[in-house]
C-alpha cells in the first residue's frame, strides 16, 4: 500500500530539487532520526548506492542503512530505498502545473500510524520551508540559513526540541522583563 502526501510549494522547482538531491540535508530535515555517519556525495547520482547510520529517536538505537537512489527526470522522481533493520521506501515527485510547483511524497508501507503520518507531514513541510529559505535574498534569511546549516540541523531531534524550548522561554522572559520595565517606569 502506498501512502501519498501532496503539497503545492511556494518554492521554485530548482530550489526544491537542490534540497531533495542533497541526501545529507534531506535526511537531517527529518525529525524521526539523526544522521550519524554517511558516505553521500554533494549531489546524488542516478542509480547510486550509499551507506549511512541513522539514530532513530523513537527506538533509541543506531541502524545501518544501505540507501539506494533512483533519480529520473521529466517529471523529476527521486526514489529512496533504505535497506536495513527497518526497511523503508520513499519516493519524491516534483512537477510544475500551471506555474505552480507540486511535490508528492509516497511512502511504500502497508499502514502508517497517526504519529508516522504527522512526522512525514513535518518532514515534507521542512523540505519546502528550507527550499523557500534557499530562494530568499534577504540578509536576515541568509543568516538564518547559516545558523540552520551550521548548528541546528546538526543536532539530534531531541537537541532541536531543547533548543526550541530554550529560545521560546527566553523570548517570554524578555517580554516579561520589558513589561516589568514599562510598569515601573511609566505606570507606578
C-alpha positions in Angstrom: 0.0 0.0 0.0 1.2 3.5 -0.8 0.7 6.5 1.4 0.8 9.7 -0.5 1.3 13.3 0.7 1.0 16.1 -1.8 1.8 19.8 -1.4 1.8 22.9 -3.6 5.1 24.6 -3.0 5.7 28.3 -2.9 9.4 27.5 -3.7 10.6 27.0 -7.2 11.4 23.8 -8.9 15.2 24.4 -8.9 15.5 25.2 -5.1 13.3 22.2 -4.2 15.4 19.9 -6.4 18.6 21.2 -4.7 17.2 20.1 -1.3 16.0 16.7 -2.5 19.2 15.8 -4.3 21.4 16.6 -1.3 20.8 13.4 0.8 22.7 14.7 3.8 20.4 17.8 4.1 17.3 15.7 3.2 17.9 13.3 6.0 18.8 16.0 8.5 15.5 17.7 7.8 13.6 14.6 9.1 12.5 14.7 12.7 12.4 11.0 13.2 16.1 10.3 13.1 19.6 11.8 13.5 22.2 11.3 10.7 25.3 10.0 12.4 27.6 8.8 9.6 27.3 8.7 5.8 29.2 8.5 2.5 26.9 10.7 0.5 28.3 12.9 -2.3 27.2 16.6 -2.5 24.8 15.7 -5.3 23.3 12.3 -5.7 24.0 10.1 -8.7 21.2 8.3 -10.6 21.1 4.6 -9.5 23.7 5.3 -6.8 24.1 3.2 -3.6 25.3 4.7 -0.4 25.5 3.8 3.3 24.5 5.7 6.4 23.9 5.3 10.1 20.7 6.8 11.4 19.8 7.1 15.1 16.1 6.5 15.4 14.7 8.7 18.2 11.6 6.5 18.9 13.7 3.3 19.1 16.8 4.9 20.7 19.1 2.9 18.6 21.5 3.3 15.7 20.7 1.5 12.4 23.0 0.9 9.5 21.2 1.5 6.2 22.2 0.9 2.6 20.5 3.7 0.7 19.7 3.1 -3.0 18.8 6.1 -5.0 16.9 6.1 -8.4 16.8 9.6 -10.0 14.7 10.3 -13.1 13.7 13.5 -14.8 10.5 14.7 -16.6 8.8 14.6 -14.2 11.5 14.6 -11.6 11.3 11.5 -9.4 13.7 10.6 -6.6 13.1 7.2 -5.2 15.0 6.3 -2.0 15.2 2.7 -0.7 16.5 2.2 2.8 17.6 -1.4 3.3 18.4 -2.2 6.9 16.8 -3.4 10.1 13.7 -1.2 9.4 13.4 -1.1 5.6 11.7 1.9 4.1 11.0 3.2 0.7 10.2 6.9 0.0 9.5 8.4 -3.5 9.5 12.2 -4.1 8.0 13.5 -7.3 8.3 17.2 -8.4 6.4 18.7 -11.2 5.1 22.0 -12.4 1.5 22.6 -13.2 0.1 26.0 -14.3 3.1 27.8 -12.9 2.9 26.0 -9.5 5.5 23.6 -8.2 3.9 20.4 -6.9 5.7 18.0 -4.5 4.4 14.5 -3.9 5.9 12.1 -1.4 4.9 8.4 -1.5 5.8 6.1 1.4 5.6 2.5 0.4 4.4 0.8 3.6 1.3 -1.2 4.5 -0.1 1.2 7.0 1.2 4.3 8.8 0.2 5.2 12.3 -1.2 8.7 13.0 2.2 9.6 14.6 4.1 8.4 11.5 1.8 10.4 9.2 2.4 13.6 11.3 6.2 13.1 11.2 6.1 12.6 7.4 4.0 15.8 7.1 6.5 17.7 9.2 9.4 16.3 7.1 7.8 17.4 3.8 7.0 20.8 5.3 10.5 21.3 6.5 11.8 20.4 3.0 9.5 23.0 1.5 10.4 25.7 4.1 14.1 25.0 3.6 13.7 25.4 -0.2 11.9 28.8 0.4 14.8 29.9 2.7 17.3 29.0 0.0 15.4 31.2 -2.5 15.3 34.2 -0.3 17.7 37.1 -1.0 17.2 38.8 2.4 20.3 39.2 4.6 18.4 38.1 7.7 17.3 34.9 5.9 20.8 34.2 4.8 21.9 34.5 8.5 19.1 32.2 9.5 20.1 29.6 6.8 23.7 29.8 8.0 22.6 29.1 11.6 20.3 26.2 10.4 23.1 24.6 8.4 25.9 25.2 10.8 24.3 24.4 14.1 20.6 23.5 14.3 20.4 20.7 11.7 23.4 19.0 13.1 21.7 18.5 16.4 19.7 15.4 17.2 15.9 15.8 17.2 15.9 15.9 21.0 18.5 18.6 20.9 16.4 20.6 18.5 13.4 20.4 20.7 15.5 21.6 23.7 16.9 24.5 21.7 13.4 25.4 20.6 12.1 25.4 24.1 15.0 27.4 25.5 14.6 30.0 22.7 10.8 30.3 23.3 11.3 30.5 27.1 13.9 33.3 26.7 11.6 35.2 24.4 8.9 35.1 27.0 11.4 36.1 29.7 12.4 39.1 27.6 8.8 40.0 27.1 8.1 39.8 30.8 11.2 41.9 31.6 10.0 44.6 29.1 6.6 44.6 30.8 8.2 45.0 34.2 10.3 47.9 33.0 7.3 49.6 31.5 5.3 49.1 34.6 8.0 50.5 36.9 8.9 53.4 34.7 5.6 54.6 33.5 2.7 53.0 35.4 3.9 53.2 39.0 
